[in-house]
């Protein structure tokens, strides 16, 4: 397992005030974040430096989340920050407060960082223009989920020793997935070839404009790939009938042993979670520690979010931590 990400030769570093998506980032900036995350991943929880001592982080999640919000909270606490989780369900938002009014309120609180998940694409970017705090995108609509893509990229690197030149298949509900978009952007920027696999109703042809190859049969899409990344069916975002049923979806697009055999023998199996077992992926594959790295994706999420906090607050700390 490789734990050091090699710095890019051009543009290595991170000068952004906010982390709003993968699209604005250069390969050197992605390499920088992965390098810092790799170093944090090798530390025991109590060994992390207090880079955010005295800082306040607010988690503002307009959508339910367990993994992402908890991961950001743990990452901030390990770096010494105070964390406040705002309960949107009982906040002024439910009483009709606009996003701009919320921004004004948060500015008055003088938080240092704001982590936002919102059901509308572009909401996080709007907040970043109105806030003095550093803003991190915890997922906005069907647009992007940058820290999940970084966690997935780090997981791949630790096992494969590279991203450049790999063949990656992202499978399932592409249409409604911000994870798919962010991963497609990151993997291509770092030199991987990406295939998107799914039924026509869940795989817009517009993704061809982003350089991906589209497949409507799992058997073809998985042929010879190094990475198989399954996606959750985003039922809550589906306005209409996109699939007949979960059982029928698994029959044609679920990952089972027969389909996985089309990939390379050492292919990694990934899923950003939460999983629908028996719909997107068979349980025996999800739990197979020889190929499945799903649990490690969660673990790397904490290290990646620590790296993102650190990168956005370099003016508060000593020179950034580097992997040996």
C-alpha positions as CSV (number, residue, x, y, z in Angstrom):
1,X,0.0,0.0,0.0
2,X,1.5,3.3,-1.1
3,X,0.9,6.2,1.3
4,X,2.7,9.0,-0.3
5,X,1.3,11.0,-3.2
6,X,4.0,12.4,-5.5
7,X,3.7,16.2,-5.9
8,X,2.9,17.5,-9.4
9,X,5.7,19.3,-11.1
10,X,3.5,22.3,-12.1
11,X,1.3,24.3,-9.8
12,X,1.8,22.3,-6.7
13,X,0.2,24.1,-3.8
14,X,-3.2,25.5,-2.9
15,X,-4.1,29.2,-3.1
16,X,-7.9,29.1,-3.0
17,X,-9.9,30.7,-0.3
18,X,-12.8,28.2,-0.6
19,X,-13.2,24.6,-1.7
20,X,-16.3,24.7,-3.9
21,X,-15.6,21.9,-6.3
22,X,-13.0,19.9,-8.3
23,X,-13.7,21.7,-11.5
24,X,-11.7,24.9,-10.6
25,X,-8.7,22.9,-9.3
26,X,-5.5,22.2,-11.3
27,X,-3.8,18.8,-11.1
28,X,-1.0,20.3,-8.9
29,X,-3.6,21.5,-6.4
30,X,-5.3,18.1,-6.3
31,X,-1.9,16.5,-5.7
32,X,-1.2,19.0,-2.9
33,X,-4.4,18.0,-1.1
34,X,-3.9,14.3,-1.6
35,X,-0.3,14.6,-0.4
36,X,-1.4,16.4,2.8
37,X,-4.2,13.9,3.3
38,X,-1.8,11.0,2.9
39,X,0.3,12.4,5.7
40,X,-2.7,12.8,8.0
41,X,-3.9,9.3,7.2
42,X,-0.7,7.9,8.6
43,X,-1.1,9.7,11.9
44,X,-2.9,8.3,15.0
45,X,-5.9,10.5,16.0
46,X,-4.0,12.0,18.9
47,X,-0.9,12.8,16.8
48,X,-2.5,15.5,14.6
49,X,-1.2,19.0,15.1
50,X,-3.5,21.7,16.5
51,X,-3.6,23.6,13.3
52,X,-7.1,25.0,13.9
53,X,-6.7,25.8,17.6
54,X,-9.0,28.7,18.4
55,X,-11.0,28.4,15.1
56,X,-14.7,27.8,14.9
57,X,-16.2,25.5,12.2
58,X,-19.9,25.5,11.5
59,X,-21.6,22.6,9.8
60,X,-24.7,23.8,7.9
61,X,-26.4,20.8,6.3
62,X,-29.7,21.4,4.5
63,X,-29.8,17.7,3.6
64,X,-29.5,14.8,5.9
65,X,-26.0,13.3,6.2
66,X,-24.3,10.9,8.6
67,X,-20.9,10.2,6.9
68,X,-20.0,13.6,5.5
69,X,-21.1,15.7,8.4
70,X,-19.5,13.4,11.0
71,X,-16.3,13.2,8.9
72,X,-16.0,17.0,8.7
73,X,-16.7,17.3,12.5
74,X,-14.1,14.7,13.4
75,X,-11.5,16.2,11.0
76,X,-12.0,19.7,12.5
77,X,-11.8,18.4,16.1
78,X,-8.6,16.5,15.4
79,X,-7.1,19.7,14.3
80,X,-8.2,21.5,17.4
81,X,-11.2,23.5,16.2
82,X,-14.5,24.1,18.0
83,X,-17.4,22.6,15.9
84,X,-21.0,23.8,15.8
85,X,-23.6,21.7,14.1
86,X,-26.6,23.9,13.0
87,X,-29.9,22.1,13.0
88,X,-31.5,23.4,9.9
89,X,-34.8,21.5,10.6
90,X,-35.4,23.7,13.7
91,X,-33.5,26.9,12.5
92,X,-34.7,30.1,11.0
93,X,-34.4,28.6,7.6
94,X,-37.6,26.6,8.3
95,X,-39.2,29.9,9.3
96,X,-38.6,31.4,5.9
97,X,-35.2,32.9,6.2
98,X,-33.4,33.4,2.9
99,X,-30.0,32.1,2.1
100,X,-28.6,35.7,2.0
101,X,-30.1,36.4,5.4
102,X,-28.5,33.2,6.7
103,X,-25.2,34.4,5.4
104,X,-25.5,37.7,7.2
105,X,-26.3,35.9,10.4
106,X,-23.3,33.6,10.0
107,X,-21.1,36.5,9.3
108,X,-22.2,38.1,12.6
109,X,-21.1,34.9,14.4
110,X,-17.5,35.3,13.0
111,X,-17.0,31.7,12.3
112,X,-13.7,30.7,10.6
113,X,-15.0,27.9,8.4
114,X,-18.5,27.0,7.1
115,X,-19.2,23.5,5.7
116,X,-22.4,23.5,3.6
117,X,-24.5,20.8,2.1
118,X,-27.5,22.1,0.1
119,X,-30.0,20.6,-2.2
120,X,-29.6,23.3,-4.8
121,X,-26.5,23.5,-7.1
122,X,-24.8,26.8,-6.8
123,X,-26.0,27.5,-3.2
124,X,-22.6,26.9,-1.7
125,X,-20.9,29.2,-4.3
126,X,-23.5,32.0,-3.4
127,X,-22.7,31.7,0.3
128,X,-18.9,31.9,-0.4
129,X,-19.5,35.3,-2.0
130,X,-21.3,36.6,1.0
131,X,-19.3,35.2,3.9
132,X,-16.0,36.2,5.5
133,X,-15.4,32.5,6.5
134,X,-13.8,29.9,4.4
135,X,-16.5,27.8,2.7
136,X,-16.2,24.1,2.0
137,X,-18.7,22.3,-0.2
138,X,-20.2,19.2,1.5
139,X,-22.3,18.5,-1.6
140,X,-24.6,20.9,-3.6
141,X,-27.5,19.4,-5.5
142,X,-26.4,17.3,-8.5
143,X,-23.4,19.6,-9.0
144,X,-20.3,18.5,-7.0
145,X,-19.1,16.7,-3.9
146,X,-15.4,17.5,-4.0
147,X,-14.2,16.0,-0.7
148,X,-15.8,12.7,-1.5
149,X,-13.9,12.6,-4.8
150,X,-10.6,13.5,-3.0
151,X,-11.2,10.7,-0.5
152,X,-11.9,8.3,-3.4
153,X,-8.7,9.5,-5.2
154,X,-6.6,9.0,-2.1
155,X,-8.0,5.5,-1.6
156,X,-7.2,4.5,-5.2
157,X,-3.6,5.9,-4.8
158,X,-2.9,4.1,-1.6
159,X,-3.7,0.7,-3.3
160,X,-2.6,1.3,-6.9
161,X,0.3,3.6,-6.4
162,X,-1.0,5.8,-9.1
163,X,-4.1,7.3,-10.7
164,X,-2.5,8.2,-14.1
165,X,-3.3,5.5,-16.7
166,X,-5.9,3.6,-14.7
167,X,-9.2,2.6,-16.3
168,X,-12.1,3.5,-14.0
169,X,-15.8,2.5,-14.4
170,X,-18.4,4.6,-12.5
171,X,-21.6,2.7,-12.6
172,X,-25.3,3.3,-11.7
173,X,-27.2,6.5,-11.2
174,X,-25.0,9.0,-13.0
175,X,-27.8,11.5,-13.7
176,X,-28.5,12.4,-10.1
177,X,-25.0,11.9,-8.6
178,X,-22.7,14.8,-7.6
179,X,-20.2,12.2,-6.6
180,X,-20.0,10.9,-10.2
181,X,-19.3,14.4,-11.5
182,X,-16.6,15.2,-9.0
183,X,-14.9,11.9,-9.5
184,X,-15.0,12.1,-13.2
185,X,-13.4,15.6,-13.1
186,X,-10.7,14.5,-10.6
187,X,-9.8,11.2,-12.2
188,X,-9.4,12.8,-15.6
189,X,-7.4,15.7,-14.3
190,X,-5.0,13.2,-12.7
191,X,-4.7,11.1,-15.9
192,X,-7.2,8.3,-15.5
193,X,-9.6,7.1,-18.2
194,X,-13.2,7.1,-17.1
195,X,-16.2,5.0,-18.3
196,X,-19.7,5.8,-17.2
197,X,-22.1,2.8,-17.1
198,X,-25.8,2.8,-16.6
199,X,-29.2,2.7,-18.2
200,X,-30.0,5.4,-20.7
201,X,-32.5,7.0,-18.3
202,X,-29.7,7.5,-15.7
203,X,-26.8,8.3,-18.0
204,X,-27.2,11.6,-19.9
205,X,-25.3,11.7,-23.2
206,X,-24.0,15.2,-22.2
207,X,-21.3,13.5,-20.1
208,X,-19.6,12.6,-23.4
209,X,-18.8,16.3,-23.6
210,X,-16.7,15.9,-20.4
211,X,-14.6,13.2,-22.0
212,X,-16.2,10.1,-20.6
213,X,-17.0,7.0,-22.5
214,X,-20.6,5.9,-22.0
215,X,-21.8,2.3,-21.8
216,X,-25.3,0.9,-21.3
217,X,-24.2,-2.7,-20.5
218,X,-22.3,-3.6,-17.4
219,X,-20.5,-6.5,-19.1
220,X,-19.0,-4.1,-21.7
221,X,-18.3,-1.2,-19.3
222,X,-16.4,-3.4,-16.8
223,X,-14.2,-5.1,-19.3
224,X,-10.6,-4.8,-18.2
225,X,-11.1,-1.9,-15.7
226,X,-8.9,-1.3,-12.7
227,X,-11.6,0.3,-10.6
228,X,-15.3,-0.4,-10.3
229,X,-17.1,2.4,-8.5
230,X,-20.8,1.8,-7.8
231,X,-23.2,4.6,-7.0
232,X,-26.3,4.7,-4.9
233,X,-29.7,5.1,-6.6
234,X,-30.7,8.7,-5.7
235,X,-34.4,7.9,-5.3
236,X,-35.0,11.1,-3.4
237,X,-33.9,13.1,-6.5
238,X,-35.9,11.2,-9.0
239,X,-39.0,13.1,-10.3
240,X,-40.5,10.3,-12.4
241,X,-39.9,6.7,-13.2
242,X,-36.2,6.1,-14.1
243,X,-36.1,2.4,-13.3
244,X,-38.8,-0.3,-13.1
245,X,-37.7,-1.5,-9.6
246,X,-34.6,-2.1,-7.4
247,X,-34.7,-5.8,-8.2
248,X,-34.8,-5.1,-11.9
249,X,-32.0,-2.6,-11.6
250,X,-29.8,-5.2,-9.9
251,X,-30.6,-7.7,-12.5
252,X,-29.1,-5.5,-15.3
253,X,-26.8,-3.1,-13.5
254,X,-26.0,-4.5,-10.1
255,X,-22.4,-5.6,-9.3
256,X,-22.3,-9.4,-8.8
257,X,-19.4,-11.9,-9.2
258,X,-20.1,-12.6,-12.8
259,X,-19.9,-9.0,-13.8
260,X,-16.9,-8.3,-11.5
261,X,-15.1,-11.1,-13.3
262,X,-15.0,-8.8,-16.4
263,X,-12.7,-6.4,-14.6
264,X,-9.0,-7.0,-13.9
265,X,-8.3,-9.6,-11.3
266,X,-6.9,-7.0,-8.9
267,X,-9.7,-4.5,-9.6
268,X,-10.8,-2.4,-6.6
269,X,-14.5,-2.2,-5.7
270,X,-15.7,1.2,-4.4
271,X,-19.0,2.8,-3.2
272,X,-19.4,6.3,-1.7
273,X,-22.2,5.0,0.5
274,X,-24.7,4.6,1.8
275,X,-25.2,1.3,0.0
276,X,-28.4,-0.4,-1.1
277,X,-27.3,-4.0,-0.9
278,X,-28.9,-6.2,-3.5
279,X,-29.8,-3.2,-5.6
280,X,-26.4,-1.7,-6.6
281,X,-24.0,-4.3,-5.2
282,X,-24.1,-7.8,-3.8
283,X,-23.3,-8.1,-0.1
284,X,-20.6,-10.7,-0.7
285,X,-18.7,-8.2,-2.9
286,X,-19.2,-5.2,-0.6
287,X,-17.8,-7.2,2.3
288,X,-14.9,-8.8,0.4
289,X,-11.9,-7.2,2.0
290,X,-9.6,-8.6,-0.8
291,X,-11.2,-6.2,-3.3
292,X,-13.7,-3.9,-1.6
293,X,-12.2,-0.7,-0.2
294,X,-15.6,0.8,0.8
295,X,-14.7,1.1,4.5
296,X,-11.3,2.7,3.6
297,X,-13.1,5.3,1.6
298,X,-14.9,6.4,4.8
299,X,-11.5,6.4,6.7
300,X,-9.8,8.5,4.1
301,X,-12.7,10.9,4.2
302,X,-11.5,12.2,7.6
303,X,-7.9,12.6,6.4
304,X,-9.0,14.4,3.2
305,X,-11.2,16.8,5.2
306,X,-8.3,17.5,7.6
307,X,-6.2,18.3,4.6
308,X,-8.8,20.7,3.2
309,X,-9.1,22.6,6.5
310,X,-5.4,22.8,6.7
311,X,-5.0,24.0,3.1
312,X,-7.5,26.8,3.6
313,X,-6.0,28.0,6.9
314,X,-2.2,28.0,6.1
315,X,-2.0,31.6,7.3
316,X,-3.0,30.3,10.8
317,X,-0.4,27.6,11.0
318,X,3.2,26.6,10.5
319,X,4.3,25.2,7.1
320,X,2.0,22.4,5.8
321,X,2.5,18.8,6.9
322,X,4.2,16.7,4.2
323,X,4.3,13.0,3.8
324,X,7.7,11.4,4.3
